[in-house]
Amino acid sequence: MLKYTMHNHTYRCKHAVGDEEEMIKQAISDGFEVVGISDHIAYPISATMFRMEYEEKDEYLSLLDKYRLKYQDKIKVYRGFEAEYEERFKEYIVDMYLNDRIDYLALGQHYYDVEKPETYHGNISVPSDLYLYVDQCIDAMKSGLFLFFAHPDLCFNYIYNFD
């Protein structure tokens, strides 16, 4: 059976610990055959706080390139990001795929608008906001840009009763 892990963050996202090489070494130690590092994507705008800074993106991707070669005889390393889907960033994301900067994206639809912390989908408490979340996630999946959907239950943080 193939052992893999694809939803991993480094210190760059500000809510995890360890760097890229530490993550890869740990995956090797744990017997994984494949590891994907998928820090929260750095957008070219002022975005919400739990993601890497835009200025860190190139270093992050360069280090993943370096380590995928360094450890190629021990583990397969994939370069990725966890990202929200907003139409305005589609070209930015597609460009990273086309220029062989990333191998995959994990859908992490945390915000309706990544520039506005108050649009956090984990705070949903009314049906209209839940519909916005669902519609945005469906659009993301239809885009074909995402390998998988990370924590799709985020929207249920404060919804206890279902009708």
WOPE-V902419 format. One record per run of one state. SS is the DSSP state (helix for helix, strand for strand, loop for the rest). FROM is the first residue (numbers start at 1). LEN is the number of residues. Records with the same first field share a line. If there is no record, write none. Layout:
SS = FROM-LEN, FROM-LEN
This chain:
loop = 1-3, 6-5, 14-6, 30-4, 41-13, 71-5, 84-3, 99-5, 108-3, 112-5, 124-3, 144-4, 150-2, 157-7
strand = 4-2, 34-7, 76-8, 104-4, 111-1, 120-1, 148-2
helix = 11-3, 20-10, 54-17, 87-12, 117-3, 121-3, 127-17, 152-5
